[in-house]
Amino acid sequence: MAPLVRAITYASLFIAFFLFFVPTQLLEWAGVSRPAQVDWVDLLGIGMVVFGLGLAIWCVLTFAVIGRGTPAPFDPPRRLVVRGPYRFVRNPMYTGAVGALAGAALFFGTWWLAAFAVGFFLVSHVFVVTYEEPALDRVFGSEYQSYCAAVGRWLPRRRAYQPDETRRTE
């Protein structure tokens, strides 16, 4: 139960800051308010926000339950997580966050949030390539290398990854 509580706490802080506080500040600074009438683009944006947040939450729960850890770099999973959304893409949590930000940009019709989403993606990419991937390679070695060879960093695959069941991968 402790990994789940820690994961929810860290994720709530992350989501509150990067997906709520910063975008809200950008919208206020730019003088942007919600649309007076909702059209199909706004509905698409809402759908993207809901899907992106749902994906991010699914990732957090997967980290806690399967990985026995959290998404936070200072409290990482104890097991390599290749289940749930990680069967299709290696970084679904960042993908969900960027999708939610892009959806909010559509809903509010502002390039400020779109630019923030792009910046968030670029910073995430640099973090993944320079820190996360080398750290996972050091900890999980060939198990992680096999996973990387089969699953894309940002683009999802059509078929779910099936790890070698003879190893203790979850």
N, C-alpha and C positions, 0 to 999 in steps of 0.2 A: 504494500500500500504506500510506503514511503516514496518510491520512485514516481508513482502517479501524482501524489501531492506536490512533490518538487517540480515535476514536469508541468503541471497545471499552473503552479505559481510562476515559474520562469516564463512560460508561454504567455500567460496573461500580461505580464510586464512587457514582454516583447511586442505583443499585439497591441496593447494599450499605447505604447510609445510610438512604434513605427507605422501602425496601421490606423491609429486614431488621433493621437496628440499631434504629431508632426503634420499629417494632412490637414487637420482642422486648423492649425496655425497658418498653413499655407493658404487655405481658403479664406480665412479672415484677413490675412495680409493683402491678398489679391482682391478682396471685396466681392468674392463669389458667394452666391446663395443658391439654395436648391431651386430647381426649375419650377415655374408656376404651374405648368401642365406636364404630365408625364407622357412621353411618346415612346415609340419602339426602341429608340437608341437608349433612352433612360432605362427601360425595362431590361435591355441587354446588359447595361452597366450594373443594374441591381443583381441580375443573374450571375454575372461574373464575380461580384463581391461575395455573394452567398456561396458560390462554388469554391472560390479561392479561400475563404475563411474556413469552410467545411473541410477542404483538403488539408489546410494547415493544422486544424484541430485533429483530424485523423492521424496525421503524422506525429503529433505530440503524443497521442494515446498509444500509437504503435511503438514509439521510442520507450515509453514508460512500461508498457505491458510486455513487449517482446524483448526490447533491448535492456530493460532494467536500469534505465538512466533517463536523461533529459536531453533536449536539444542544445542546452547550454554547453559551451566549450569547456567550462570548468567542472561540469558534472555529466560527462558523456555516457552513452550506453555502454554496458559491460559486454554486450554481444553485438555482432554485426547485424544490423537490421536490413533484411532483404525481403521482408513480407509487407503486406498492406500495399500502400501506394508505391513503396520502394521497389516493387516487382516490375514496375513499368518505367521508372525514371529515377536517377540517383538523388535528385534534389527536389522532391515534390513540395517540401515545405516552402522553399524560396519561390518556386513556381506558383504556389497558391497565393503567397503574399503579393507577388508582382501582379498576378491576375486580379486580386482584390483591389489593388491600387489602380490598375488600368480600368477596371470597372467603375471605380469611384470617379476617375477622370472623365469617363464617358457620361456618367450620370450628371455630374456637375458641369460638364462641357468646358473644362478648363485644361489648358496645356500645362499649367503649373503642376497639377497632380500627375499628368502624363510624364513630365520631365522628372518628377520625383520618382515615379515608378522605374523609369529608365536608369536613373542614378542608383536607385536601390538595387536593381538588377546588376549593374556594373560593379558596385561595391561587393555584392554577394558573390559574383563570379571571381573577383580577385581573392576574396576570403576563402572560397572553396578551393581554388587552384593553389594558393600559396600556403594555406594552413590546414584545412580540413582533409583534403586528399592525402597530403604527405603524412598527417597524423594517423589517419585510418590505415594507410599502407604500413606504417611502423607497427601499429597495434595488431592488425589482422592479417598482414602479409599476403600470401598467395590466395587466401580466401577472398580478400578484398580485390586483388588483381583479377581474379576470375569473374567476379561480379562486375567490375569496371569494363572488362572486355565484352560482356554480354548486355549491359544496360547503359543507355546514353546518359550523359551528364544533365542535359536540359531537355532533349527531345524524347518524348515517351516512345516506347516500342509497342507494337500491336499485341504481341504475345507476352504473357506474364513470365518473368524470370523464374526458373525452377532450379534452386540450388541443388548441388550434389547432396542427397540425403544421407550419404555415408558419413559426412562430416557433421559436426555439431554447429550448424549455421541456423540462425533464426531471424 
